[in-house]
Amino acid sequence: MAWSIVNKEVNDKTRLQALALINDCNRYKMDLTTNGVVITDAIKYVQGQVDHLNNQEKKLLQDIQKKEDRDKENQEEQDTHNGIF
């Protein structure tokens, strides 16, 4: 729409305002396209951190389960020893 104003026979002030609007739009488009990479990198970083935390959580749960199993075995051995001695 701004280009149609620029191409029409209008006063210089109106033409200048239309060109300024076109310039602003082009600047915003450039900002959006160049910052898209930053946003993509940020999303990848966050996803990587989520994956890392999920892996840490799995390891912790496995460690807790192993400890509980060992404690249960130790308790069973103590019960057996207490019953015999």
Summary of the structure (lengths in Angstrom):
residues: 85
radius of gyration: 34.0
end to end distance: 96.4
largest distance: 109.8
contacts: 169
relative contact order: 0.05
helix: 93%
strand: 0%
